[in-house]
């Protein structure tokens, strides 16, 4: 059974660094259908407290089959989005993490139009640099990409987790409180080169997530997620029975009340995976399954 870590991941070689679990899918794992070229938004179910560090988004192909039976530690990942130091200095500048917080603890990324269609994991990650060693917060979801292109990632753009980062990477050992940080205006983002790029990783500007958008936009009709497949939803918002207001209590030890939010935008599914549904309009009804929050330090 996958385990939930109650503390931040602070070792780049930690076996849970792929998706914040042991790599196996939970019993309630869901899959969302996303059109290539559309945007997808992840929401964190708490106000994020760490504004200093990069935001990164990866895709990992599951081949021709479902992702549910694939261990995420065996997947080859490629980075489709990154945002490090946006402006200012390392010491007190604007970071990708800070933008995520300003956007209601959300991050929007666009699935590249050139990505081949198929089944993928999407991996959203925030790395906190307020203390050393750096703190990794990855979460994953299963998606099916439709209407994709034919540009496969290059060998240089593919990594595994563990393996994608080293504890000695400059972007993970940087001291944001040092004297040098007060005048430093560049930051080497860890990980491989961005998908579709010809250069190395490092100071590439953010490709998404830095706008004020707080909803997912797609070119397809609204979709809903089921355990094994996805299907077209009606043009009106789905309803749930026995719901509580958004962000109200919906679970916990001894809880006997409703277990669904009337309007929520993220699902932390069983065993620590983050499942994201995508809708072409602002209609969101998901099941409320909370994960155990981390202890922040």
Secondary structure, DSSP 8 states (H G I E B T S, - for coil): -----SB-B--TT-TTTTTTSSS---TT--EEEEETT-EEEEE-SS-----SS-EEEEEEE-TTS-STT--GGG--EEEEEEE-EEES-TTT-EEHHHHHHHTTSEEEEE--TTS-SEEEEEEEEEEE-SSSS-EEEEEEEEEEEES--S----GGGEE-TTTS--TT-HHHH--TTSTGGGT-------SS-BTT-SS-SSS---SSS-SS--S---SS--EEE-SS-EEE--SS----SSEE-TTS---STT--S--EESS---EE-GGG-EE----SSS----B-------B--
